[in-house]
Amino acid sequence: MADEKILVIDDEPGVRTALEGILEDEGFHVASAGSGEEGLERIARERFDAILLDVWLPGIDGLETLERLQDSRVDTQVIMISGHGNIDTAVRATKLGAFDFVENPLSLEKTLLVLRNALRQRMLENRTRRLMRLLSRDTEIHGVSPAADRLRTRIDEAALSDTPVLVLGPRGSGREAVVRRIHALSSRSEEAFVDIPCGALGAAAGDAIFGSDETPSRTTMARKGTVLFEDLDQLEPELQRRLEAYLRSDQFQELGARPMATADPDGPGIGGALKDQIGVILVEVPPLRERREDVSVLADHYMTILAREYGHSRKSFSEDCRRAMSAWEWPGNVRELRNLMETLLLQVQGPEVRTSDLPKAMGGAELAPVDLYGEFGSLSEGKAAFEEYYIRRMIGEADGDMKKAARRLGLKLADLKDRVG
C-alpha cells in the first residue's frame, strides 16, 4: 500500500508530527493540516485515499468537516480521532459516514489496522464500481416479446424507486442481470453493488450477512449502494428470521443501502415477514420457454459478445437451426442458451451453425464416433483425434457448461478453452 496518500487533520502539532513519522515509516505518502478549514482546502486541491480527522478542532470541528466531505462526495475514507471519553461523538461520526474511529492516546497497532482496513474497503468499493460500469453495458434485457417489454417496464419502475426489490424467476433466467440493471439505472449506480450468494455459501451465509469476530458483515461494503441477497429462498429459516430483524435494525438503516433479493418461485420459499419486507417491489422474470420469440435475438446477442471475448469471427445460424432452437424448452433458461452459444462458437468449424450442429435432443446429429481403426499418420495424430472427440463429448454431456466439462476432464477452464479454441 505504499502509493496511498493519507491526510492528517489535527490541531496538535505533536500528534501531526508523530502520525506523519509513523505512516511514512509504513510507506504511506502523508500530508497534514492544523484545522478543518485547512484540511478542506487541501482536499479540494489533492486526492487522498484516507483521512485521519480529529473530532475536536478549532473553528470547523471534526463533525462539521466530515459532513462537508460527505456533501461534496469526496472519494476517500475518513477515520475519526476521538479523545478519551468522547466515544459517543465518535459513534455519531460513523453514522455520518466515517469508516471507523481510533481513540486517543493512539495505539500504533490499532491505528494501522483500522487504516489498512479502510484502504482495503475503499479499494474493493472502487473495484466494484468499475466492474458495475462494465457489467451495466451488458445488463440490457434483450428480446422482442411482450414478456421482454413488460420486464423492461418493470425494471424502469423499480429503478426510479428506492424501496427493496424481490426478483422472482427460475434458475438461469437472468435474475441477477435484472438486479444489476435496476442498480445501473438507479440513483445509486455510482455506489457499490455487493452480492451475497446465500445458496452458494450455505451455512457460511450467516457470517457473510451478519459478520463474525474475524470479519465484518459484507453489507458494510454496500454503504449507500445496493446489496443483493442472491437465492434468498436457499437461506436457512433461522437465518431468514435474523435477516428480517437485521434489515429493520438501526445498524443496517445507517448504511443507507438498498436491499434486493432473487429467489426461485419453486424453491424452498421465503418466510412471510421477510418476503413482505424485501418484496415491496416484485419483479417476475419469465422462463425462456415463455418468450420463444426472444431465443433467436438472444442467440445473436451472445454469439456476438462471446466471439468478441474469444477473438473469433461470429457465426450465423441457418433458418432451420433458428426454428429448432426456438422450439426447444430451454430447461436451463438463458444460462443454458449462453452456454450453448459458447460451445457452438468454439466447436463448429464453418461460418454457419446448422441444425446438425445442435445437441441431439434439439434435433442435432449425434457426435460422430472416432474411427479407431482409421488411417492416422502417427500415434500422436490418433491420440489428438480421440482427445478432440472426447472433449467435445464431455462438453455436450455438460450441456455446454465449459466449467462443468473442465472439472470432469480434470482441466483448468483456460486450458480447456485453449484446446477447443
N, C-alpha and C positions, 0 to 999 in steps of 0.2 A: 504493500500500500504506500510505497514511497512517493508516489506522484500526487497524493491527496493534499489539498490546501485547507488549512484549518485557521479560523479566526477566533481569537480570544478577546472577549469583551468584558473587562473588569476594571473597576476604578482604583484598585490597589496595585501599584507598580510592582510590589514584591510578588504578588500572585501571577501577574502577567509574565514577569521575568522567569519565574520558576516553571510555569507551564510551557513557555517558549522553549526553554532549555530541554525539558523532558521530551516534548514532542519532536523537537529537531533531532534529538538523540535516537528517536524511534524512526527517523527517516521522513517525517512529515515536513511540508513547507508551512511555515507559521507566520501569521501577521497578528497584530494586536491593536486594540482600541481602548481608550480610557473612559468612554461614555457611550450611551445608546445612540446619541446623535452622530458621533464619530464612526461608530460601527455601521450605521445605516448608510453613511456617505461612502464608506469603503465597499460595502456590499453592492451599492449602485454602480460602482466602477469595476469591481472584480468578481469573479466567480469563486465561491468557496464550497467545498464538499461538506463541511460540518462547521458548526459554530458553538463554542463554549461560552455561554451567556450568564453573567451574574444576575441574580434576582434583584439585588439592591444596588441601584445605580443613581447618581445624582441626575437631576433633570428627567429625561425619559427613563423610567425604570425598566427592569428586565421584562416584565409582563407586557408593558406597552410596546417595547421594542419587538417582542415576539409577535404581538398582534399585527403590527405594521408589516412584519415579514410575511405573515400568513396572508394578509390582504393583498400584498404585491406578488404572491405566489412564487416566491423565490425557490428555486430548486436546490434545497440544502437540508441538512438535518441539524436540529437545534438541541443541544444538551444544556440544561439549566444547572447553574452552580448555586446551591442554597446554603445559607448559614445554618448552624446547628439550631434546631427548634423551629425552623421555617419550612418544615416538611409539607404542611398544608398548602403553603404558597406554591411549592414545587409541584405538588399534585395538581393544583389548578393550572399550572403551566402545561403539564402533559395533556390536560383536557383541551387546552388551546392549540395543541398541535406539536408541542415539544416531544422529541423522541423519548427522553428519559431525563433524570437529574442525578447529580452527584452532590454529596454533602461535604461542606467544609468542617474540619480540616480535610483536605483532599487526600484520598488514598490513591497512590500511584497505580496500583494493580486494578482497583475498581474503575478509575478514570479511563485507563487504556482499554479495559474490557468493554465498557459502555461505548466508548468512541469507536472501537472496531466493529461492534455490533451495529451501531448506527450507520457506519460506512458500508457495511455488508448489506444492510437492508436497502440503503439508497441505491446500491449497485443492482440489486435484484429488482427494485421497482423500476429503475430506468431500463433494464433489460426487458422487463415485462411490457413497458410502454412501446419500446422499439418493435418487439415481437407482435404486439397488438396492431401496430401500424401496418406491419407486413401482412398479418393474418386478415386484417379488415379488407384487404384488396380481394380476398377470395372468400368472403362471407356472404356475398350476394346470393339470393335464392334464385337459382336458375330454373326456368320452366315456363311453359305457355299454358298450362292447365288452369282451370278455375280454382283448383285447390292451391296451386302455387300463388295465384293472385291473392287469395284470401290470406294465405300465410304472410305474404309481404305486407299486406294492410295491417295485420295484427302486430307484426314486428314494428312497423312505424308507430302504431298507437302505444306500444309498450315503451319504445324509445323516448317518447315525449313525456312519459310519466316518470316518477321516481320511486314507485312502490315496488314491493317484492314481486318476483315473477316465477311461476312454475311452468316449465316446458314439458309437456307430456307427449310421448311418442315411442314407438318400438325401437329396440336397439338397432343402431346403424342407419337410422332415418335422418340423421343430421341435426340432432337436438343441440349439441354443443355449438355447431355453426350458427344456429338460431340465436343462442345466448350471446355469442360473440358479436353477432350482427347488431343485436339490441344495444350492447355496450358500445360498439363502434359508432352508432348513430346517436347515442345519448350525450348529455352534457358532461358525462364522466369519461368520455373517450380518451382524454389525455391522462387519466389516472390509471392506477394499477388494476389489472384483472388477475384474480387469484383463483385457481381451480383446485378444489379439494375432492379427489376421486373417492367417494365414500365406499363404493363397491370394491374397487381395486385394493384399497387399504385394509379392508376387513376390520379386525379388532384394533388395528393401529389408527383407525379413523378418529377415535376419541382424542388421542394425543395431538393429531393434526388440527382438529377443530378447537379444542379447549386448552391445548398446551400441556406441558409437564414440567417437572423440576428441571429437566435438562434443556428443553426447547420451548419457546413461546408459541402461542397459537398462530397458525398460518393466517388467520383472519386479520391479524395486526398489520400484515403486509398490504391489505386492501383498503387502507385509510382513504376515505373519500372516493374510492373506486367501486369495483364490483367483486363480490365473492360468490363463486359458483359451487354449490354442493351437488356434484355430479353423481347420478344414480342414487339419489336420496332414499329411494324406496329400498335400497340394499342395506341401509344403515340399521343396526340393531335397534329394537324398540326402546330399550333403556337409553341409548344414546340419542334417539329421536326425542325422547322426553327432555333430556338435558339440553339438547339444541333448542327446543321450543322455549325453554326458560332463558337460555343464553341470548337468544335473539331479542328478548324483551328487556334484558339487563342493561343498566347504565354503561357497563363495560363495553358492550357491543355498540350501543347507540352513540357513544362518544367517538367511535371510529368513523362515523358518518358513511359507512359502506352500505351499498345496496345488495341485499341477498337475492340470489336467484338459485334455482334448482332444476335438475332434469330428473325424470322418472319414467318408467315403463308402466303404462296403464294396466298391463297384465302381470306386473311384478308383485312383490310381497306387500306393497302398499305403504302409505304414509299415514301416521296417526292423525286423527281428526283435528286436534288443536294445532299441530304443526302444519298440516295441509292448509288449514284456514289462514294461518299466519303468513306462510310463504307463497300461497296461491292466490294472492289478491288479484293479480293478473294471470289468467290462464291462457297459454298458447299451446295449441294442439298441432303436432306435426304428423301428417298422414303417412302411412306406409307407401312405398313406391308403387305397389300394385294398384293403388287408388288414384294414381296420377300417371297413367301409362303414356299420356301424350308427352310427358317430360323425359322419358327414357332416352330418346334419340338426342334431345338437347343436352342432357347431362353426359351422355356418351361422348359427344363432340367436345364438350367443355373439359372433361377430364382427360381425354386423349390429347387435347391441345396443351394443357398445363403440364402433363406428365412428359410429353415429348420435349417441351422446353426444359424441364427439370433434368432429363436424361441427355439432352443434346441430340435427340433423334429427330428424324422427319416424322410429322404426324401422319397417321394412317386414316384413310377414308373408309366408309362402310358401304357395302352393296345394299341395294334396297331390300333384298331377301334377308340379309343379316339384320337390318334395322327392324323388319317385321318380326323376326324371331326373337330379338331382344325385347321388343315391346310386348310380346305375348307371354314372356316369362314372368313367373310370380314374384321373383326377387325376394326370397325369404330373408336375406341379409340386408335388404333395402339399399340405400345409396352407397353404403360402405362396400357391399358386395359388388355393385356396379363399378365403383372406382378400382377395386382390386382386379376385376376382370379386365378393365382398360389397361392397367399396368402389365398384366400378363400378355395381352394381345400385342401391345406395343413392343414388348421385348421378344416375343416368340414368333409372331407372324413375319414371314420373310418378305412378301411383296408389299406394295404400297396400299393395297386394299384388303380390308378384313371381309371375308366371305362367311356364309353360314357354316361351312365345313370347318372353319377355324374356331367356332364356338365350342364350349363344353358339350359333351354328348347329350346331357339332359336337356339342353336348349335346342337340340336338333343338329348339333355339330357331329363331325366324324370322330370316331374313336381314334386315339393315338395309334399310328401305325406301329406294329411291333418291329423291333430291331431284328434284322436278318442275321442271326448269329453265325450262319454258315455262308454269308456273303463274301464277296471279294474285298478284302482290305489290304492295303499296301504293306502295313506293318502292324505289330501288336499295339503300338501307341494309337494308330488310327482306329482300330477296332475298339479299344478302350474309350477313346474320345467319343465315338458314335454311341456306345452304350451309355456313357455318362450323360450325354445330351438328352437321350431318350428318358433316362431315369429321372433327371432333374425336371424335365417337362412333365413327367407323370406325377411327381411329388407336388409340383405347383398346381396341377389340375386337381389332385386329391385334396389340396388345401383350399380349394375354391378361389384360387388366385391370390391368396393371402401370402405374400412373399415372406413375412416374418415367420409365420407358422411353418412354411416349407423349409426355411433356413434352419429352424430348430429341428425339424425331422431329419434333415440331411446332415446335421452337425456342422453347419457352416455359419460363418458370420454373414449378416444380411448384406453387407457391402460386397463380400466375396461372391455371394450368390448372384447379385445384380451384375457384377463384372462378367460372370460366366454366361449369363443369358443375354447380356447386352452386346 
